[in-house]
Amino acid sequence: MLPLAQMAEAVLRTADAREKTAASRRFAAQWQAARAQGEAVEIGQATPPDQPARPTTPELRDPREVPRRRTGTAAGRIALLHAVAHIELNAVDLHWDIIARFTATPMPIGFYDDWVRAADEESKHFNLMADCLEAMGSHYGALVAHAGMWRAASDTVDDLMGRLAVVPMVLEARGLDVTPGMITIFEKARDDATAAMAVDALRIIYAEEVHHVAYGSKWFHFLCGRHDIDPKDAFHALVQRYFHGALKPPFNEEKRAEAGIPPDFYWPLAQ
C-alpha cells in the first residue's frame, strides 16, 4: 500500500472526474481496511500540485459570469445539481490536499482517518450528483461552473489552521445552511420523474456533511489548544484574513451546533 500522502497526490493529479472519485474511494478503502486490521500505516510525504488536475469540461468562469439558476424549471434544477456536483468534486480534492500538503505538521493518526473518510464521502456525493444529472439527460461538464472554488486552498496553502477555519468551518458549514432549501425545491418538483432521486441524494449529502464540518472544528480546536490560543478569536482573525466577504445568514444553527460551531463564532462575521 502506498503511503497516504502519495495516495492523496495521485488523486489530486487525476483529471477525469469519475476516475478521480474511483481512485479516491479505492485509496480510502485501502487505508480504512489497514487501520481496521491494526496494520502499520505510513503517512509519508508528497508534492501536491498547486491546482488539482481537472477534466476539460466544465468551462470555468468568474462567479459573476455564471448564469443565475431558475429552479422552478427542469433546466434550472439541472443547473442546481451541476453546481452541487462541482462543489463535491472540489471537496474531494480539498480533503486529499489537506492530507498531502500539511505532513510537516505533526498530527494524530485520527486527523488522517477523518479526512480520508471525508474524501471518501465527498467522492460518493459527487457520483450521486453525477448519476442524477445523467438520469435527467445531462452530465457533469455540460454547463459552465464557478472558477473560484480552489481559492480557499490557494490562500491557505501554508496555513493549516487557516485551511480548517475557511474550508470546513465556513464553506462546508454554508452547505448545512442551504441544503434543506435545495431538498425542498426537488420535493416540490412533482412533474420531474427524477426529483425523488435528487431528494434522496441530497439527504445523504446533508447528513454526512455535518461530519466534515465537525472534523474541521475538532482539529481547529486541537491546534488552538496546542498553541494555547482562544479558538473564537483565532477563528475570527483567520476568516477575516482568508475569506473574501462576510458570512451570509440565515444560518442553520442546529446543524452548526451539532458540528461544534457555536453562534458566537459566525454571527460576528455575518453580513
ABEGO torsion letter per residue (X at the ends): XBBAAAAAAAAAABABAAAAAAAAAAAAAAAAAAAAAGBBBBAEBBBBBABBBBBAOBBBBBAAABBBBBAABAAAAAAAAAAAAAAAAAAAAAAAAAAAAAAABBBBAAAAAAAAAAAAAAAAAAAAAAAAAAAAGBBBGABBBBAAAAAAAAAAAABAAAAAAAAAAAAAAAAAAAAAAAAAAAAABAABAAAAAAAAAAAAAAAAAAAAAAAAAAAAAAAAAAAGBBAAAAAAAAAAAABBEBBBOBBBAAAAAAAGBBAAAAAAABX
